[in-house]
Amino acid sequence: MSFRVGFTSSVLLLALLAVVTAEVQTTSSPKVVVKDYSHSRIAPPSHGSTSLKGAYELSKERLDDICNDLMYWYFDEGGDGNNGDYQTSIHSTSPQSHKNLTFELPFFGVKYNYTRVNLGGFLEFSDPPEHYTHPLKFPNPEYPEKNDPSFIGIFYSKCRIGNDGSSVDKKEPGVYYRVESNLQNRTDQFGVELRERVRQDIRAGNEGAENFAPEHVIIVTWRNVSFAGGIEAALNKTNTFQVVLVTDEEAAYAIFNYDLITWTTHTEAGGDTSTGLGGYPAFVGFNAGNGNGSFEYMPYSQTPNIWNLTTNGCGDGFSGRHIFRIDEKITLGICP
């Protein structure tokens, strides 16, 4: 009888210990579910975690995997209004959106706490002139009588939102904008992966960047944009490209990613109304503004070689990727 009581008590004690142990393990080491942002349309929270509890650990294999993608992540679902990073306010009749920054972005020797995202393939910091003549020349030779804008131009042209085409992920055509900050303290998956991905890209693509620690990232994506002035059927002729700006508020870098180019020129610059070809292709480069200097990315900008932006690369050997340091003078990354 005493044996049976002792045996039962032992079983109950072992079961109790198992439950307590499981609770402790669950509390101290929660299971982290790895999300595949490359194939997701749903945006993660814009302000990630800095808690050490449940901190995400990035493996080398996972980093290598995410670094194999040309384009950085962008999303058209989730977040406020369920639009993700998609900018519903940017369209042909309202082509620009002002964005305040909680940090300073150094560009051509000036630190900015804002930018303006334009449908026309650029980010600007000051007003352009009312009219342009082609080919575009920067600094504006008519300055100071006419404005000389400060801008970062990945595909400085006149654009409109095109059709989706045959894309697999079915994300909305248009402009996407995302900002991530405090990256050095982030412990959530998205923050950790973005920090390590951009750190690797910048360090691999630029001399003297081996100690660069990214703190803030701006990701702007123009997806399936067509050329202004084209006929209705020309909405199927689209380009997709992306600017990734990275800074620690002292150094700053711009990554230009070109995923797709099927047209080069809007109609006011001489482009054909059906194909968007001919005339003077888009300007690619940077302008300091107020007559203080510019950098035109040759041999691509405003030339037929603009097609080669998707197949060539200058920065980390990635076809379609071109990396620049932009905080003081503009310098191009390491070219193969």
N, C-alpha and C positions, 0 to 999 in steps of 0.2 A: 504493500500500500504506500509506504513511504517512497519507494522507488518511483511509482507512477506519479506521485505529487512532485518529486524532484525533477523528473523528466519533463513534465508539463511546464513547470516553472522555467526550466532552462530554455525550452522552445519559445515561450513567451518573451523571455529576456532577449534572446537572439533576434526575434522578430522586431522588438522595440529598438534594439541597436541598429538594425538594418534601416528602419524608417528614419531614425535620427541622422544616421550617416548620409542617407540619400538627400535629406533636407539640407544638411551642411554643404554637401557637394553642389547641390543646385544653387544655393545662395552664393557660395564663394566662386564658383566657376560656371556661370550660365553658358549654355551652348550658343555659339554665335553662328547664325545662318548666313552663309556667304551669298550675296546677291550678284547677279550678272547684269550690271548696268549697261553693258554694250548692246544688249538686246531688249532693254526695257524702255517703255514709254512713260513710266511713272517716276516723277522726280522724287528724290530723297528730300528730307527736311533741309531747308537752306542754311540752318545753323546747327551743325552737328555737335556731338558730345565731346566734352573734355574730361569726363570722369574716367578714372583708372579702373573702376569696377567694370568688368566685362570688356576691357580694351581689345580692339581688333588687332590681330597679329597677321601681318601680310607675309606670305611665303614667297620665296624667290620664284617658284613656278608660277604663282598667280601674277606676280609683277611682270614676268616675261610675257605672260599671256595677254595682259591688258596693254602692254606696250607694243604689241603687234598690230594694234588698230591705228590707222591714220588719224581718224577723227576722235576728238575728245567727246565725252558724253553730253548729250542734250536731250530734253524731254518735253513732251507736249501734253502730259497728263499729270494729275496730282497737284498739290500745293493750292494756293488761293485761286479760286475760280476754276479749279481742275484744268488749268492750262499749262501747268509745268513752267518751263522757261519760255514758252511761246509768247511773243509780244503782239497781243491782239490790237494794240493801239498803233502799230506800224503797218501802213498800207499805202497804196498809191496816192490817196488824197491827204494822207497824214504820214509822211515818210520818215519822221524823226521822233525820237524820244529822249528826253533829258534824264540822266541817271546820276544821282549823288552817290559819292563813295565815302565810306567810313575810314579811309586811309588815303595816303598820298601816292599818286602814280607819277614817278619822274619821267619826263619826256622832253628831249632836246634841251635839257638844262632847267626846265621849269617843272614844279611839282603841282599836279592837279588833284582836286578832290571831287571831280565830276567828269563826266564825258557825255557825249550825245551819240546815240546809235542811229545810223541812217540806213534806210533801205538801199541806198546807192552804193553799198559795199565799202563803207568807211565809218570810222569813229572820229568825231571832231571835237575841238576844244574852243574854237572861235568861229565867227560867222564867215561864210564864203562870200564872194562877190555876187551880185544879182545875176550876171550872165558870164558865161565862159566862151572863149573861142578855142578851136581845136587845131593842132594838138595842144594839150594842156601844158602850161609852163609854170613851174614853181621854183623859187618864190614868184608870186604874181608880178610880172614886169611893170604893171601899172600901179603897184603899191607906192606911196600911201593914198593916192587918189581913189583906189579901189581896194577892197579888203583882200588881205592875204591870209587865208585860213590856216590854222594849226590842225593837222589831222593825221591819222593812221589809215592808209588806203590799201586794203588787200585787193580790191577790184573796183577802183573809183570810177563809177559810171552812172548811168541812169537806169534804174531797174524797176521792175514791177513783179508782183508775186505770180509765179507761173503755176502750171498744173503739176500734179504729183508724179505723173509718169508711171513707170512700172516698178517703183521702189518696193522692196520687200517689207520693210517695217511700217509703211503707211503713215509715217509722221507727217504732220501738216506742212505744206509749203509756206515759207515766210521767214521771219527773223526770230532768232532765239537769243536770250541773254541770261547769263547766270554769273553770280559772284560768290566766291568762297573765301573766307578769311580765317585768321587765327590758326593757320594750318599746322604750325609747329606744336600746338597743344592739342590738336584734334586726336580723338581715339576711336571715333566711329569709322565704319568701313569706308564710306565715301570719302571722308576727309583724309584718312590715312592713304588710301589708294591714289587719290588725286595728288597729294603731296609727294609721294614717292615716284609716281609716274612723271610728274613735271620736273622733279629734281633730276631724274635720270635723263630726260630729254634735254634739259638745259645744260647739264654738266657734260653730256656726250657731244653736244653740238656747238660748244663755245669754249675757246681757249680762255683760261683764267677763271673758269666758273666752277672749279672743283670743290670750293667751299660754299657755294651759293646755297642758301636755305630759303626756299620759297615760303612766303607768309600769306600772300593774297593772290588770287587768280580770278581773272575775268574771262569768261568764255562766250564769244559771240559767233553765232552760226547763221549764215544765209543759206537756206535750204530751198532748192528748186526755184530760184529767182530767174525771171526772163528779162529781156531788154525792153526798155521803154520805147514806145512808138511803133511797135510791131503789130501785125494783123492778129486777129483772134487766134488763128491756128498756130501762131508763133509762140503762144503760151506753153506749148509743149517743148520748146527749145529752152532748156534751163541749165543753170550753173549752181553748184553747191560748194561753198568754201567756208572757212572758219578762222577767226583770230583768237588766239589764246594769249592773254597778257599776264605776265608773272612778275611780281615784285616783292622785295623786302623793304620797300620805301626808300632804298638807296640805289640799288641796281634794279634795272627793269629789262625785260625781254619780251619780244613779240614772236609768236609762232604762227606762221601762215600755213594753213592746211588746205590744199586744193583737191577736192574729191572728184569734181566733175566740171568740165568746161565744154559747152556745145555752142556757145556764141561769144563774140568778142566785143561787139560795138552796138551802142544804141543809135537810133535813127538820126538824132541831131548831130552825131559825130560822123555821119555818113554811112551808117550800117544799113544793110538791106532790110526792108520791112518784113520779109518772110524768114530770113536766115540769121539776121543779126551779125552778118559778116561784112568785111570791107571797111572802108573809112579808117578812122583812127581808133584802134582798140583801147581798152580801159587803161587808166594810169595805175601803176602799182608802185607804192613807195610811201614816203613820209614827208611832211612839210612842217617846219617849226612855227611858221606864222610870223606876221609882221616883218617880213623881209629878212628873217634871221637864218635862212638856210633850208635846204631840202635834200632828199635822197631819193632818186628815181632808180628803181630796181631794174637794171639792165642785165642781159639783153632782152628782157621780157616786156617791160612796160611800153605800151603804145606801139608795139611792133607785132608782126606775125608770129614771133617766137612766144607770144603769150600762151599759145597752145601747150608749150612744153612745161608749163608750171606744174601740170599734173604728173608728168613722167620724170622730170628732173627733181633734184632735192639738194638743199644746202643747209646743213645743220647737224643731222645725225644719220645721214645716209638713207633716209626714208624717202622714197619717191613721192612727190607731191607736198613735201614739208620743207619750209624755208624759215630759218631762225635768225633773228636779229637782236642785237643789244641796242636799246633805244634811250637810255637814261640821259646821256650827254650827247655825243655825236652818234650817228647810226653806223653800226658795224655789222657786217654779215658773218654768220656762223661758219664753222668749218665745212668746206666743200670737198667732196671726194675727188 
